[in-house]
Amino acid sequence: MPKEKWSTFRSLHAFQVREIQTGDLVRPWIGAGPFFIDLSREVPGRSFFEDLPSDTGVAVFRQCLSDGETCLKTARTEGDRLTFMGQTLPYEVIRTEDPLITWGRYHRGNTLSAMFLATRVVAPKTGSARFVMHVRIDNQVAVAVNGVVQYRSYEKEFIRTQASSWAAEQTLNFELNLKAGENLLTIGSFRLGRISSGGLYLETVDTPLQVSAPFLSLSDGVDRLSVETALDAFYPTREWFYPHETIRLSRDGHVTLDGELACEMVAHGKTVTNRTVALSTKDVVLGTGAEVENGAFEICTSVVVKGKKFGSRRFNSVCLTPTPALPGWHRFEERRIQALEHFSARNDMWAQVARYALGRSEDVDFAVIDDACDQMDRRLDCADFGAHPMLWLLHWDQKKNALSAQIKNRITTAFHNFRYWTDEPGSDCLVMGTENHQILFHVAEYLAGVFWPEEVFSNCNMTGKDHFEKGRALAINWLLNRGKTGFREWHSSSYYPHWMVAVLSLYDCAPESDVAIRTLSKNLLTVGYFNLANDSFEGILGTSHGRVYAPMLKVPDTDGCAGLNWLFYEAGHLGTHSTGVVPMAASSFRPPAFFADIAAVKDRVILTRHHQGNDANFIVYRTPDYMMSVLQDYLPGQKRPQVHTFQITFQDRIAIFFSCPETSREGGGHRPDYWSGNAYLPRAFGEKNVAMLLFQPGHVGWMSHGYFERDRFDEVREQEGWIFARKNRAYVGIWSENGYEIGANGPYAGRELICRAAENAWIIEAGREADWGTFEKFVMALCQTKPHRKNEQMVYSSPSIGTVQMGWDGSIVLNNKPIDTNYPLLDSPFGTSVYGSGKVRLHAGAEQVILTFGENSKG
């Protein structure tokens, strides 16, 4: 597929009629949707899923497909509105350069999703044309030409879509009858399943065609391409802002259109500021972060010609107010109370726990609890998240008896009817297989048995005592495995707080007589808090991650562990993530005080090696000025929806990281998305301050790219094929084997480094003033290196660590010696553990703790 024909993120080629040849991508498209329908609302407590005991789900899905085909019969133009299953959405231009047209939105209630696409196809003559469509995840599709459905993926054999088919891909071959001249090609893509996302791309086989988007005609003689060019020229220089920082748009390139740019900042549905400037303006100042409330906001732009608006762009942004530090271990109680007060002002489930912990049981909101119970009744995904705050309330209320009978009865009913594990009856949206969900369910089942030992639970006719015993066995097995072999969701800034919630629930709410489970809980929490102390930089867990989401990467203060670091280690930000922070602030658990000393070390370099889960080995190289983390030689070439391979983090919350995206879209429904996860994992190696990443994007991942917010650095240079940056006393150089381009438009214009080569090596070397002296010396030393390929191996002679040699296969060689990247469970100046041993020693100075993970654990 000739990807090199396409320009940057918002490809202007997509607005021109172009000829496509055999094997080329049929585009561009307009699309309506995606539509997301919560079918479980129709039958309380039930969802139409693939494991229903009858064919009810099939019947419902067939009806949805029939309704969808009806939607394909009408001609479509940009701006037309389409109604499907009671929802109405407009057809909009899909601005994307990736081969896969992806769509999705994660929501625990999604059980049906659909999207409709349209494009104009010009055929040289009447007759049939052959096409190949690649479909992900496993959606059903219908294709119509000029309002007549000519192809159905479900016509010969109806196949139900599956809830967990992340990596499934279908290749569909079919012929369409086209008339000579212009045809309207429309596609409906449908999915029944919890993960409401999907994607497709379409190729011709042997018939040259012309395609163009069915655009809405513009009046007043305004040229559409000029409008799009003008819109793409303006972009924000940053995504997140502190109150004192200026929010502005920068213009890149020449704009020929005679008109104005209308700019608007919108927060919480309200316009904060409005500005209209000439399109010739170079920089547009919109205001400061202080003018926007904390949280997400949008920057919206439109072109204005003769008083009329054309087109639009929307940029997602975030305003953050840092939490003031309260330094010193002796001030933990102040931080604890501040954290509880901070989150008690919200209106989620953990806010109710915070209120109760502050002695304000009368403020516990029944409506919030009723909603969490409703999620348990309907068995929606993440209902286990809401269950744990209720367990804390019940545990405390056994002594205080401060909750109303209405609240306690509602919680009791929800827990008695809940489904606690995969061996129990039920067809629902509950996801139980991931690591954090496993322990959340096990502990919920165990504690339900503690609270109601003699009751019979209606879902499976087990007594509370039965649930206690089953939940306990499963929880102990989970705890032992994590203590011996680490986490499959290693160092996850998203899910560390969630497993900690479950284990804190055990530690605080388990009967005192259950010494084994309380000890295992304490020991694993101690390991978790050691990792936060040892592997965070300025309160940010900026390491490789087993699972992560893009917002936490791009906006480090939204790291899910930042609040935990602030609570115990005085760095970080309370932010909006109450999970983990509230139960930790309310818990009796305290990590060893010397962990705070480890977190505060700023006078030495710390190199830590980890082996987590089955085969995830990674380093964390922490200096006083920056921190680098690299996942070593992990499953190169495989798709991993949320694995984060490399990151370097600087002072003032600046991060650089790389990925091979599957889509240019973002959001919980896309895994991997534009920044988190990888369509094809690189082969990566890191030694201290140097990293080499080899990418082979494959047929879906059309490029490799790096997140690089140059506006945040003190100094940026481009020289000898390298791009260099300095932040305070930290330096970094980045080299791309096949060159790079700085994103010129789209949401990350000016803030990403892109290489579109089918195979590429990225080399990253960091340094600091303490090692090099001046930035100039660092730059000159790297410019003298000559990275190159030799016998399919990438060779880089680093001026700091020596020569690294690595190819896609074979050994990784450093200074002529093969490197062993199979590490111990933990190898740090402050801690050691042999993989699988179940023994962990953590220490600093004269202080230490020794932890054991066994049925009779002591710690």
N, C-alpha and C positions, 0 to 999 in steps of 0.2 A: 504494500500500500504506500503510495508516494506521499508520506507525511511531510516531506520537505517542502511541498507546495504550499503548505499552510503557514500563515504567519503566527502572530502571538495569541494570547489567551482569548481575546475577543477578535476573531479573525474577520478582517474586512472582506476577505475573499467570499465569506458567507453571504455577502450582500450583492454579489454579482452572479449573472448567469455564467455558468462555466460548463465546458464539455468534460464528461467523465469517460474513462476508458475501462476496459476489462480489468476487474479486480480493484477498481477505485471505489471510493465511498460515495454512496448516494446521499447528498446533502445539498443545501441546507434545509432546515426544518423550522416550522412553527409548531407549537405544542399547546395543548390544553391539559392542565393537570399539573402534577398528579392529584388524583382524587383518592381520598382515604376514608373508608367507611368502617365504622365499628359495628360489625354484625352482632357482637355479643350483647348489645343493648336490646336486641329484639327478643331474646330469651334470657331473662335474668339468670345469672349463674352459669350460662352455657355459651360456647363459641362454636362456630362452624369450622371444624378443623379436620385434618386428614385422618385422625384416629377416632372419629366418631363411630359408634357401633353400628350406625345405619348409613344409608346413602344421602342423609339429609344435606350434608355439606355439598355433595355433588349436585343435588337438585338446585340448591341455592346458587351455586357457582354457574351452573348452566343458564339460569335465569339472568344472572349478571352478564354473561357473555352475549345472550340474546339482546339485552338492552344495549350493550356496547356496540353490537353490529348495527343497531338502529342509528346510533350516533355517527356511524361512518358514512351514512347515505346522503348527507347534506354537504354541499360544497363549502369549503372553509377558507377564510381569509384572516389575516392578522386582525385581532380585535373582536372577531366573532365570538359569541358566548355559547358554551355548550353545557347542557344539563345532563348529568348522569347520576342515577341513584339519589336524586333529590339535591345534589350539589351542583352549583353553577360556577364555571370558571372560564376566563377568556383564553383565546389562542394568543400566545406570545412568541416572539422570536427566541429560539434557543441559541444562545451565543456560547459556542464551545468549539474547541479545536480537537478534543479527544475523539477517537474513533467510536467509543461507546457512549451512546446517548443514555445517560443514567438518570434515575429519578428515585426518590424515596423520602420517607420521613419516619423516623422511629417514633412510635408511640405505643404504650403497652396495650392500648385498646384496638390497634389496627388489626383487622382480619381480612379486609379486602382492599386492594389498591389497583388503580388503573391509570393509564395515560394515553392520550390521543395525539398523533403526530400527522402533519400534512406537509407535502412539498409538491412543486410543479415539476413535471417531467416532460421534456420534449423529445419525441421519438422521430427518427428520420422517415419511418414508414410504418404502415399498419402491420401488426403481427405480434407474435409472442416474444417476450424477452425473459431470459433466465436470471434468477437472483439467488443469492445466498444470504441468509440472515443468521447472525450469531446472537443468541439470547442468553442473558444472565439476569436473575439467578435461574429460575426455571418457570418463567411466565408463559402463559398461553397468549397467542397473538392471532389477530385477524387482519387481513390486508384487503383494501378495496381500491378499485380504479374507477374514477368518475362516478362514485357513489354505489358501485356494485361490488359486493364482497367476492373476491376471486380465490382467496386462500384462507384456510383456517388450520392452525396447528393441531386442533382438536377434532378435525373432521373425521378421520379414519379411526383413531383410537384416542378416547378421552383419557387424559392423564391428569390426576389431581396434583396441584402444586404442593410442595412439602414445606413444612415450617422451618426446617433447619438446613436447607440445601444451600449453604453459603457459596460453595465453589462450583455448583452445578452449572453446566453450560450446554445448550442445545445448538446444533447446527441444522438449520432448516433450508431445504432446497425446494424451489418452486418456480413456476412460470406465470407471468402475468400477460394478459392480452392488452396491448396498447394501441391506440389509434395514431395515425400520422399527425404530428403536431403536438399541441399541448394536452397533457393529461394531469389530473389531480390524483396523486397517490396518497392514501390515508392509511394509517396503521393504528389499531387499538391493541394495547398490551395490558394484560390482566393477571392478577395474582391473588390467590387466597392463601393466607399464611401470616404468621405473626410478624416476621421481618418484612415489612411492607416497602420493599425496594426492588429495583430491577434495572435492566439495561439491555440495549440492543444496538447492533450496527448492521448496515445493509450494503452489500456489494453487488455490482453487475457481474455477469459471467462472460458474455460475448457480444453485447450490444452497446455501442457508443450512444450516450444520451446527453442531454443538457438538463440541468436542474436549476431551480431558483425558488427562493422563498415566496409564498403567496402574501406579499406585503400589502398593507393598506396604502392606497395612493395618497400622496401628500399634495396639499393644495398650495396655491401662491407660487408655483414654480420652484418650490424648494426641492433640492436634490437629496434623496435619502442617504446616499453615500457620504455626502458632505456633513449631514447631521450626525451620522454615526462616527465619522472621523473627529468631529468637534467634541462629541461626548467622550470619546475614548482618550482625548488629549488631556483631560483633567482628572486628577486622582489625589486622594489624601496620602500624605507622606508617612503616616502611621496609622495603626489600627486602634491603639489604646492610648489614653491620655490621663495624666494626673491633673488635679484642679489648676495648677499654675501653668500648665503647658498650653501652647497656642495650637488651635485646630485650624488647619489650612489645607487648601488644595494647591497642587503644583501643576503647571502645564508643561507638557513635553511635546515638541513638534510644532509645525506651522499650521495654523488654522486659516483657511481661505474664506470660509463662510462669513458673511456680514450679518452679525446678530449678537445676541447676548447669552450669557449663561445664568440660569436661575438656580440658586443654591439654597438648600433648606436643611436644617438639622431638626430631626424629629425624635423625641424621647417620650416613651410611654404613650404614644398616640397623639402627642401634642407638639406643635411647631415651637421650637425653642428660638430659632433665629432664621431670618430670611434675607438673602442678599442677591442682587442681580448686577452682574458686571459684564463689561465688554468681552467678547471672545478673544480679544487680543491681550487680555490681562495675563500676566505671567504667574503671579501668586495670588490666591484668594484667601484672605483671612476671614474665618467664620466666627471666631470667638475663642474662648478658653474653656478648659475642662470645668471650671467653676460655674459656668453657665448651664451645664448639663447635670442632671441628677445622676447619682451613682448608678451604674448599670449600663445595659446595652442601649445604644441609640443608632440612628441611621443618618447618613449624609446622602441627600438626594439631589441630583442635578438634572436639568432639562435645557434644551436649546430653545431660545426665544427669537423668532423672526417676525418682524412687523406685528409685535404684540401677541403672537400665537405660539404656544409651546409645542415642541416636537420631541419625541423620544424621551428616554429617561435612563438614568443609572442610579443604583442604590449601593452604598458601601456600608457594611456592618462595622460598627465602632463600639468602643467600650470606654466609659469613664470610671476611674477608680480613685478612691481616697485612701491612701495607705493608713494602716492602723499604727498609731504611735507606739513605739517600743516602751516596755516597762522592764528594763534590764535587771538581771540578777535572779538567781535561783530563789533567793529569800522573798522575792515579790511574786512568786507563783500564785499565791492566794488572790492577789489583786488581779492578775491576769485571768484566773479562773472565773472570778465574779464578773469581770468585764466581758468575757466571752459569753457567759450565760445571759447577761443583760443584753448584749448585742443581738443574740439570736432569739431571745424571747420576744423581741419586737416584730419578728416575722410571724407568719401564720401557717407554718407547716407542722408536721408531727413533732419534730425535734424542738420546735418552739414551745410546745405543750410540756415537754420534759424539762426544758429550761425554766419555765414558769414554776413548775412544781418544785424543782430543785432550789429555786429562790424563795420558797415558802409562799408562793402565790397560787395555791391549788384552786382557788375560786376563779382564776382566770383561764383555767384549762377549758378549751373550746370544744363543746360536744360536736359541733358541725364538722370540725376538722377530723375528729376521731371517727365520726360516722362515715365520712368519705373514705378514710383508710380501711374501715371495716367493709365498706361496699366494694372496695378493690379486692379484698380477701374473698368476699362472697362471690364476686364475678370471676375470681381467680385470674386477674390480670397480671401480666408480667410485672415484676418488681413489687408485688403485693407483700413479699417478704421484707422489703425495705421498710414499709410502714408498720409491719407487725412488731418489730423490735422496740420502737419507742413505747408502744402499748405494754409490752412486757416489763419495761422499766417502771412505768406508772403502776402497774399491778403489784410489782415487787415492793415498791416503797409504800404503797397504800395498805399492805397487809398489816403494817404497824400504825400508820397514821389515820387510816379510814377517812380520808378527806375527799375522795372522789364521790360524785353522786351515784346513786343506784342506777340511774339511767346510763351513765357512762360505763359502769362495770358490767351491767347486763348486756350492753351492746357488744363490748369487747368479748365477753364470754361466749356469746352466740357465734361471733365470727370465728373464734378459735376452735370451737366445737365442730364447725362445719368445714373447716379448711382441709386442703389436701397438702400433706407434708412431704411426700416423696413419690418417686416414680412408680413404686410398687403399689400405690394406692389408687382406687378407682377415680376416673375423671378424664374429661377432655377439655383442655383449657389453654390459656395463653402463658401459663407459668413456664419460665425458663429455669431449669434446675441444674443444668450440666456445667456451667462455668464455675470456676473455683470459688468466687465470692458468694454466689448464690448457694452453692453446696453447704457451706458452713452456716449461712443465714437460716436455711431450712432446717438443718440438723439441730441447731441450738433452739430454734422456735419450737420444734417438736419436743425436745428434751424439757424445756421450761414449761410448755403446756402440760406435760406430764407431772411436773413439780406442782403446778398450781391446781390441777384438777385430777388427782390420781385415781379417784374412784368413779369419775364420770365416764360414760360411754360416748365416744366421738362418732357423730352420725355418718361421716363419709365412708368409714371402713369398719365400723363397729368394734374398734379397738378401745380399750380402756386407757385412761391417762397413764396408768402404770406401764402398759404395753408401749405407749408412745415414749415414755421416759426411757425405757430400756433400749428401744431401737434407736432413738435420737442420740442417746449417750454413746452407744457403740459406734455409730457413724461419726459423731463429733470427735471422739478420741482417735479414731483412725485418721481423720483429716488432720488433726493437730500433730499427731506423730509424723505423718508424711511431710508436713510443712517443716517441722523441726529437723528432720533428717535430710530431706532432699530439696527444700526450698519451694518456691512458688512457680507455677506455670504462668500466672499473671504477675511476673516479677516486677518489683519496684513500680507498680502501676500507680501513678498519681491520681487516677480515677477510682481505683478499686481498693487501694490500701485502706482508705477510711471505712469501706464497707466490711471487709473481713475483720477489721479492728472492732467495729460495732458488735459483730457477733461474738467475738472472743471476750470483749468487755462485758457483754451480757452474761456470759458464762462466769467470768471472774466475780462479778458483783451480785449475780442473782442465783447462782447455783447454791444448793444447801452446803453449809459449812462442813457437813459430814463427808461430802464428796471431795476429799482431799486431792485425789489424783487428777480430777478434771480441773479443779481450781489451780493446781500447780502447773499443769500443762498450759493452761490459759495464761498464767502469769509469765511463764517462760517464753511463750511465743510472742506475747506483747512486748517483752523485753527485747527480743531479737528485732521486732519491727521498729521499735523506737531507737535501737542502736543504728539500724540502717538509715533512718531519717537523720540522726545526728552525724553519722559518718559520711553520708553520700548526698547531702544537700548543700547548696551554695546560696548564701543570703536567703535562706528559708525556702528555696526552690529545689524540689527533687528532680534536678535536671539531668537525669541519667537515661540509659536505654530503658525502655518500658515493654513489658509483655502485652499490655493493653493501654491505649491512650486515645484521647480525643483531641482534635485539632485546636479547639479554643484554649485548652490548657497548655498547649505547646506555644501558640502564638502570643498568648497573654499570660506570662508566667505567674502573675499574682492570682490568677484563677486556678492555679494548680490545686488539686483537691487536698494536697498535704500541706499547703502553705499555712492554713489555720492551725494545724497540729504543731508545726514548727514554731509558730508564734507563741502558742500556749506554753510550750516547754522550753524552747530554745531562743526565744526573744526576737527571732528574725522571721520574716514572712508577712502574712496579711490575713486578717480574719475573713474578709470578703463575704461571699454568699453561701459557702459550702458548710452547712451546719452538721452534716453527717460526719461522724468521727469526733468533731470538736466538742459538741454538746455532751455526748456520753463520756468523753474523756475528762471534761471539766467537772462532770457530776460523779465520776467514778472514784473509788478509793485506791485505784491503782496509781502508782508513781514509778516511773523508770528510775534507775540509779542516778543520783545527783551528778556523778562524774560524766554522764553522757552530755550534760550541758557544756562541760569543758571541752569535750571532743568536738561538739558543734561549733564552739567558739574559736578553735585553733586557727590562727592567722599568721603564724610565724614559721610554718614549715609546709612541705609538700607531702601529700598523702596519696599513695597508690594502693588501691584496693582491687582485689580480684574476686569475682563471684561465679559460682556455678549454681544455677537455679533451674528447678524443674528437671526435665529429662536431658536437655542438651543446650541450654542457654548459658554461655560463658561470656562475661563482659567485664570490662575494666572501668573504674572510676578514678580519674586522675585530678585531684583537687589541690589547687594552689591558692595562695592568698588573693590572686587577681582574676582567676578564671577556673572553670572546671570542665573537663572533657570526659565523655563516656562513649565507649564503642562496644557493640555486640560482635563477638568474634566468630567469623566464619559460620554463621547460623543459617542453614537451609537456603543457600543462594539459589535464586531462580524460582523459588516457590512463592505463591501468593499468601500473604499473611495480612488479614484485614486491619489489625491494630498494632502490629509489632513496630516499635520505634528503634531504629538501629544506631543512630549517632546523634549526639548533641554536644555543643560547646556553649557554656553559659558564662556571661560576663557580669560585672557589676551593673547596678541599675536595671536589672531584670532584662537583659538583652540575651537572646538565644539565636544560634544558628543551627539548622538541622537540614537533612536531605531526605528525599523520598522519590519513589517511582509511582506516580499516581495512576489510578485506573480511570479517574474522572476529574473534570475540572469543577465539579460541584462539591458542596460540603454539607455536612449535617449528619445526624444520627442514623439516617437511613442508608447512608453511603459508607460502606466499609470494604476496602479502603476508600478514602475520599481524596481530596486534592493534597492534603498535608499529612494526615494520619494513616498509618499502615502503608503497605506496599503491594502494588499489583505483581511485582517481581522483586523479591528481596535482593539486595546487592550482596556480593561477597565482600565482607568488611574485615579489616584488621586495624587494631590500634595498639601502639606502644607508647605509653606515657602521653606526650604532647603531640604525637603524630598519628594521623589516620589515613587509610587508603580505602576508598569505596569503589568497587567495580560494579557497574550497572549494565544489564542487558535487558532493556525494557520489554522486548517481545512484541506480540501483535496487538496487545491492548494498551500496555503502558507505553505511551508514545514518546516519553522523554524522562530524564531525571532532572531534578531541580533542587535548589537550596533556598531556604528562607533566610533573607539577608536584609535587615532593616538599616540601610546605610545611613539614614537620617539620625539614627540614635548613636552612632559612633562619633568620636571626637575628630577622627581623621580617616579618610579613605583614599587609597591610591590604586591605579591600574598600571602595571608595568611588567613587560616580558611575559605576557600571558597569565600573570597572577593578578588577583585582586586582594589588596591588603587593607586591614582596618586596625585602628587603635581605639581602645577604650581605657581611659586612665592609664594604668601601667601595664595593661595586657595588650598583646599583639596577636594577630592571626593572618595567615596567608592561605589563599584558596586557589588551586590550579585545576583546570579542566583539560583533559587530554585533547578533546575536539573543540576547544574554545567554549565560550559561554556568551549568552546575551542577557542583558538586564531587562527584565520584563518591561515592555513599553506601554502596555495598556491593560485594562481589566482591574480587578480589585487589588492586585498586588503589583501594579505598575511601580517601578522603581524599588521594589522590595523583594525581588526574587532573582536568582541566577538560574538560567535555563540552558540545558544542552539537549538537542534533539537527535543526537547521533544514536544509531542502533546499538552501539556499544561504547561505553565511556568510562574513564577513570577520573574520579575526583580525589585530589590530595589536599589534605588540610594539615597545616603545621601551626601550632600556637607557641607563643613565647611571652616573655615579660621583661620588664626593665631590669629586674634582679638578675636575669640570665644574660641579657644582650646589651644592657645599657640603653642606647637610643633606639627608637623605632627605625631610624635610617639604617643602622647597622643590620637590624633584623631583615629589612626589605632587601638590602644589597646582597646579603648572604643567600637568601632564597632565590633571588634572581639569577645567581650564578649556578644554581642547580639545573640539570637538564633531564627531567623525567622523560622516560621513553619506553617503548615496547621492544622486547628482545625475546624471540622465540615464544611469542604469545604471552609473555610475562611482562607485567608492568614493573619497571625498575625506578626507584626513587632513592637518591643518595641524600638523606637528610643531614644538614649540618649539625644536628643535635644528637640524633640517636644512631646514625649510620645508614646502611643501605637496606631498604626493604624491597623484596621481590615477591610478586604474587600474580598468579593467573587465575582464570576461572576454575581450573582444576589443579590438583597437585599440592605440594607442600607450600606453606608460607615460610619464606626465608628472611632472616634478619642477620646481617653481617656474616653471610655464608653458613648459617646454622639454621636448620629447620626449627620452627617454633611450635611448641606444644601449648595449645589453647584450651586444654582440658584442665580446669582449675579445681581447687578445693571448694567446698561450699562457701567458705569465707577465708580470705587471706588479706588481713589489714594490719597496719601497725597497732591497731587497738582491738583486734579480735581474730580468732582462728577457729576453724571447724573443718574436719574431714568430711567430705561428702558421704552421706549415708550413716555416719557414726552416731548421730543423735547426741553429740556432746559439743558444746559451744563454750569457749572461754572469751570473755570480754573484759578489757582492762584499760586503765590509764593511770600512769604513775604507780602508786602503791595500792590503788584500789582495783578490785576485780570482782566479777561474778562468774560462776561456772554453772551452766545450765545443762540438764540432761532431759532427753525425750524418750521415755519408756513408760510402761504401765505404772511403774512405781517411781515416777519422776520426782526429783527434789530440786529446788532451785532457790 
